[in-house]
Amino acid sequence: MKRLLLVSNSTLHGSGYLDHCAEEIKSFLGNTIKKVLFVPFARPGGISHDVYTSKASERYAELGYELIGLHTFDDPKKAVEEAEAMFIGGGNTFVLLGGLQEAGIIELIREKIENGMPYIGTSAGSNVACPTIMTTNDMPVKQLNNFNAINVFPYQINAHYLDPDPNSTHKGETRETRLKEYMVFNETPIIGLREGCMVHVEGEKMLLKGSTGARIFKRGHDPMEISPVCEIKI
């Protein structure tokens, strides 16, 4: 049975790293899983994989799990094959997908998830669970072969979804406008996840959880608002 926990953001205003979803992570992983494979590929530039993994592993240790960075293995495919669970953190989605493509592990991750491996993603890590990364907010700082992602979640996600601010003097396009532009050319619906919310998938059942709501974009329909906790049906 497919099991996913797709979180909009790793840090919520007023709290620390993964604090707002810590209890959901513990409940999701349970007591039988001991080790989690971490993919740190989303952080470009000055933040090294070691630094990112150290931050994530400290937080997971507080939750009772050992987290190990994929970059520390000589054979990444073998590491994925043997993983009990996987966590992919946030950063730049183009950089992340490029790292997954270069490691040649996208199909293998998909197969593991389809066979029941628990998968946790935050921000970019949630984006790559979708069919493509075409609804990410990130700049395409890295050239990719294509935008196709792991494709274990049937819809597109827009993490960190922002509502239009009626008091703003900004005259550029809103997030809603950009997502509506996507829907002109694409059929796959989008879930705009506000910071503080997440999607929990167990098999065919999808629940919206967290402290904030989400917005559904579907071709031919007005955007629809949903609030946690509720079952997502699109």
C-alpha positions in Angstrom: 0.0 0.0 0.0 1.3 3.4 -1.0 2.2 5.6 2.0 3.1 9.3 1.6 3.4 12.3 3.8 3.7 15.4 1.6 4.4 18.6 3.6 4.2 22.1 2.2 7.1 23.5 4.2 9.8 22.3 6.7 9.7 25.4 8.9 6.6 27.3 10.0 6.8 30.9 11.2 7.2 30.9 15.0 8.5 27.4 15.3 11.7 25.3 14.5 12.7 22.9 11.8 9.9 20.3 11.3 8.2 21.3 14.5 4.8 21.8 13.0 4.8 18.3 11.4 6.8 16.4 14.0 3.9 14.5 15.5 2.6 13.6 12.1 6.0 12.2 11.1 6.2 10.1 14.2 2.7 8.8 13.7 3.4 8.1 10.0 6.6 6.2 10.6 5.5 4.4 13.8 7.6 2.3 16.0 8.8 -0.4 13.7 10.9 1.8 11.4 14.3 2.6 12.8 16.3 4.1 9.9 15.3 6.7 7.3 17.2 7.4 4.1 17.6 11.2 3.5 18.0 12.7 0.1 19.8 16.1 0.5 20.0 17.0 -3.2 17.8 20.1 -3.1 20.3 22.4 -1.5 22.5 24.2 -4.1 25.5 26.4 -3.6 27.0 27.0 -0.1 24.9 24.5 1.8 26.6 21.1 1.5 24.9 17.7 1.6 26.7 17.0 4.9 25.5 20.2 6.6 21.9 19.6 5.4 22.0 16.0 6.5 23.3 16.9 9.9 20.5 19.3 10.5 17.8 16.8 9.4 19.4 13.9 11.3 19.5 15.8 14.5 15.8 16.5 14.2 14.9 13.0 13.3 17.0 11.7 16.2 14.8 13.7 18.6 11.8 11.9 17.1 13.5 8.5 17.6 14.8 7.7 14.2 18.3 7.3 12.6 18.6 9.4 9.4 21.4 8.7 6.9 22.2 10.8 3.9 22.0 9.1 0.5 25.2 10.9 -0.6 27.3 8.9 1.9 26.7 5.6 0.1 29.0 4.4 -2.7 26.0 2.8 -4.4 22.9 5.0 -4.3 20.7 2.4 -6.0 21.5 -0.2 -3.4 20.8 2.3 -0.6 17.4 3.0 -2.1 16.7 -0.7 -2.5 17.5 -1.4 1.1 15.7 1.7 2.6 13.1 1.2 5.2 11.7 4.7 4.6 12.7 7.9 2.7 12.7 11.6 3.5 13.4 14.2 0.8 13.9 17.7 2.1 13.2 21.1 0.6 15.3 23.5 -1.4 15.4 24.1 -5.2 13.1 21.6 -7.0 15.1 21.8 -10.2 18.4 21.1 -8.4 16.7 18.2 -6.6 15.2 16.6 -9.7 18.5 17.0 -11.5 20.3 15.1 -8.7 17.7 12.3 -8.8 18.1 12.1 -12.6 21.9 12.0 -12.4 21.8 9.3 -9.7 19.5 7.2 -11.9 17.1 6.4 -9.0 13.8 7.9 -9.9 12.2 4.7 -11.2 13.6 2.7 -8.3 12.2 5.2 -5.8 8.8 4.9 -7.5 8.9 1.1 -7.4 9.8 1.2 -3.7 7.0 3.5 -2.8 4.5 1.5 -4.9 5.6 -1.5 -2.9 4.9 0.2 0.5 8.1 2.1 1.5 6.9 5.2 3.5 7.9 8.5 1.8 8.1 11.9 3.5 8.6 15.1 1.5 8.8 18.7 2.5 8.5 21.5 -0.1 10.7 20.4 -3.0 10.5 16.9 -1.7 6.8 17.0 -2.0 7.0 18.5 -5.5 9.0 15.6 -6.8 6.4 13.1 -5.7 4.1 14.6 -8.3 3.9 13.6 -12.0 6.1 16.6 -12.9 7.7 19.6 -11.2 5.9 22.1 -13.5 4.0 23.8 -10.6 7.0 24.6 -8.4 7.8 28.2 -7.4 11.5 27.7 -7.9 13.6 29.3 -10.6 15.0 26.8 -13.2 18.6 27.3 -12.1 19.7 23.9 -13.5 19.1 22.5 -17.0 17.1 19.2 -16.8 16.5 16.5 -19.3 12.8 16.8 -18.6 10.4 17.9 -15.8 9.1 14.3 -15.1 9.2 13.5 -11.4 8.7 10.4 -9.3 5.0 10.3 -10.1 3.6 8.5 -7.0 1.0 11.2 -6.2 -1.7 11.7 -8.9 -1.9 15.5 -8.7 0.4 18.5 -8.9 1.4 20.3 -5.8 2.2 24.0 -5.3 4.0 24.1 -2.0 4.1 27.4 0.1 0.9 28.5 -1.7 0.2 32.2 -1.1 -3.2 33.9 -1.3 -3.4 37.3 -3.0 -2.9 40.1 -0.5 -5.6 42.7 -1.0 -3.5 45.4 0.7 -0.4 44.7 -1.4 0.9 47.3 -3.9 2.6 44.6 -5.9 1.2 44.6 -9.5 2.7 41.3 -10.8 0.9 38.1 -11.2 -0.4 36.3 -8.1 0.2 32.7 -7.4 -3.4 31.9 -8.3 -2.8 33.5 -11.7 0.3 31.5 -12.4 -1.5 28.2 -11.5 -4.4 29.1 -13.7 -1.9 29.6 -16.5 -0.7 26.1 -16.0 -4.3 24.8 -16.2 -4.7 26.3 -19.7 -2.1 23.9 -21.1 -2.4 20.9 -18.7 -5.1 18.6 -17.4 -3.6 17.4 -14.1 -5.3 19.3 -11.1 -3.1 21.2 -8.6 -3.3 21.2 -4.8 -2.0 24.6 -3.5 -0.7 23.7 -0.1 -0.4 26.7 2.3 2.5 26.6 4.8 1.4 24.6 7.8 -0.5 21.9 5.9 0.2 18.5 4.4 -1.3 15.6 2.5 -1.3 12.1 4.1 -1.8 9.3 1.6 -2.6 5.7 2.7 -3.4 3.6 -0.4 -6.2 5.3 -2.3 -7.2 7.6 0.6 -5.8 11.1 0.8 -6.3 13.4 3.9 -5.4 17.1 4.2 -3.9 17.7 7.6 -2.2 20.5 9.5 -3.2 24.0 10.7 -4.0 25.7 7.4 -6.1 24.9 4.3 -5.4 24.2 0.7 -6.7 25.4 -2.7 -7.7 23.0 -5.5 -7.2 24.1 -9.1 -9.0 22.0 -11.8 -9.5 22.8 -15.4 -13.0 24.2 -16.2 -13.7 24.9 -12.5 -13.3 27.8 -10.1 -10.6 27.2 -7.5 -12.0 25.3 -4.5 -11.1 25.8 -0.9 -10.6 22.8 1.5 -9.7 22.8 5.2 -8.1 20.2 7.4 -8.8 17.6 8.5 -10.7 16.4 5.4 -10.5 13.7 2.7 -9.3 15.0 -0.6 -11.5 14.1 -3.5 -10.8 15.7 -6.9 
